[in-house]
């Protein structure tokens, strides 16, 4: 294998690692940063504004399966194993592709 090929492989591995890290830690962290927490929706947060808008749009309640409901589920219980597998596959592959294309 040539030195150039080795560098591309190393960059792809680094990109995949970043993608997997984003899937396992970044997505749940982002959901929590919006205000969807284990204890419920954080008062005054973006999540609270989203919940208010959803409740107004639905006549007083948040619809099951809505974006707000799904994000609150993720905030409260974390991602399911299937969601983790899907996100790590997608973001790991995307990270590997992007990493391989980065300049030296």
N, C-alpha and C positions, 0 to 999 in steps of 0.2 A: 504494500500500500504506500502511496506517495505521501509526502508531508502535507500537501494541499488537501488530500482526502481525509487525513487524520484531523486536520483543523476543522473541516466541515462536520465531521462526526462529533467532535468535541463541542462545537457550537450548537449542534442539534440536541445533544444530551443536555447541555445547559438550558437551552430553550424549553425542552420538555420538562425539566425539573422546575423551572419557573412556572410553567403552565399547570403542573400538578399542584404546586404550592398554592397557586391562585385558587384552584378549584377547592382544595381542602381547607384553606385558611382565609383566603381573600373574600370568597363569596359569603361564608357565614359572618365574617367580620364586617363586611359591607352591609349585610342585613341588620346586624346589631347596631351599626353606626346610624342607620336610618331611624332606629328607635324600636325595632321589633326585638324584644328581649324575652328571657325565660320567665320573667315575672309579669309579662304583658306588654302592652304598648306604652312607651315612655311619654309622659305628659309633655306637651309643647314641642314634640319632635316632628320630623317629616312624616313618620308613621302615623302620628296622631292626626295630622292634617289629611293624610290619605284616608284614614278611617272615617273621619268626619265627612269628607267628600263622598265616599262610598255609601255611607249611611244616608246622607241626604238624597243621593241619586236613587237609592233603593227604598225610599219611604221609611227610613228609620232603622234599618238593620243592614249588616254586612252580609252579602250573599255568600253561601258556602261555595268554595272553589274559586272565588274571586282572587285577584292579585293580592289584595290586603289579607285575605284569609290564608292564602298559601304562604306569604311572607311571614305572617305571624306564626304559622305552624313551624316554619324553618327556624324562626327566632326562638321559639319555645322548646322545640325538640331536636333541632339540628337537621341536617340533611339525611335522608334515608340512604341505605346502602346502595340502592339502585341509582339514586341521584348522584351520589359520590362517584360511582363507577362511570356513569355517563359523562359527568363533568370532567373527571380526570382523563378519560379517553379523548374527549373533544379538545380540552384545553392543553393537554399534554401533546397531542398531535399538532395542534396549531402552534404551540410553542416550539416544537422541534422544527417545523417548517420555517417559521420566522427566524429561529436561531441559525439554521443552516444558510439562510440568505443574507445574514448580516455581513457587512464588509469586515475585512481583517482588522 
